[in-house]
C-alpha cells in the first residue's frame, strides 16, 4: 500500500498537518494550518477519565502479595514436559531413521573427508554459540544489567 | 512524552527488580507506563469502568509474561502491544467495529471529507475555548481505532514506527487513519464555526 503522505492528493494536507503540529504555539498564516492546529489541540484536550488514585500502588501490592500460584507451576511443568516430549520425538525419529542413515553413511568415504576442517568449524560455531548465550545471560534480568 | 524507544538500562533494571520480587518494583513499572496504557485502552473502549478493569488486566498480564520478555522491543512498546491486544479483544467480544464500516485504508480518493474547504478563515472566526471543548468532545465520535491512533500520535507523541510496533498495523494504514480522523475533526470544526464543509 502506498503511504497516504506520498499520494499526490495527500501531500498538501500532510504538509499542513505537519505545519500545524509545529505551529501549535504560534499564529498560522494558512487558515487550513490553523484548522489543523485546532484539531491538534482538541485531540490533546479530549476528555479522558482520570486514572484511579493509587492505581500503580494497588497493582503493586496485588502482585507482590500474591503467592506463587498453581497456574505458575502448571506453566513451569508444561514447558518442561513440552521440551521432554520434543526430545523423545527426536530420539524416536532418529531410531526409526537410523538404519537408512547408516546405509547412506556407509556408502560415503567418511574417513577421506576433510575432518580437521569440519571439526574446527564445528568448534568455532560452538564457541560462538556459547559466547552468544553468555551475552544473553548477562542481559537477562535478574543477573545484572 | 512517553518514552518507549530503544533498549533502556532503567527498563532493564526495573524488569530485573520485578523478577527478583523487590518491594515496590512492580509499582514503579506500572507508574512508568500507566499513562500510555490508560490512554490507549480508554480511547479503544471509551468506557471508564472497562478502561479501569482492562488496564488492570494489562498490567497483570505484563507481570505474568515478564519472565518471557527478552528486550527485543522497548518495554513500553511491549506493554503497549499487550494493552492494544487486550482492548482489541474486548471490542471483538462485544462485536464493536474498530473502524468505520466501509473504511478503506487507501480511501482518500472520493472521500466526502476531502471537500472540506481550505479557505475558511479560522483566525477571523476565532476558535474560542467553548468551540475547542466541543471539538475535543467530538474526538469520542471517531471510531475506536482512529481515535486511539490520533491519541497515541498527538497526546502521547509517539512516532508512526512506535505506533506500528504497538498496533501491528502498517505505517501507511496508520497514516491513512490519522488523515481521515483529523479531516473528520476539521470538518466538525467548520460545522461548529458555521461553515459548510
Interface residues (C-beta under 8 A of the other chain):
Chain A: X1 X2 X3 X4 X5 X7 X9 X10 X13 X14 X16 X17 X21 X27 X28 X30 X31 X32 X34 X35 X36 X38 X39 X40 X41 X42 X43 X44 X45 X46 X47 X48 X49 X51 X52 X55 X56 X57 X59 X60 X61 X62 X63 X64 X139 X141 X142 X143 X144 X145
Chain B: X9 X12 X13 X15 X16 X18 X19 X20 X21 X23 X24 X25 X26 X27 X28 X30 X31 X34 X35 X38 X39 X42 X48 X51 X52 X55 X56 X59 X60 X63 X69 X71 X105 X106 X108 X109 X114 X118 X119 X120 X121 X122 X123 X127 X131 X132 X133 X135 X136 X137 X138 X139 X140 X150 X151 X154 X155 X170 X171 X172 X173 X175 X176 X178 X179 X182 X183 X185 X186 X189 X190
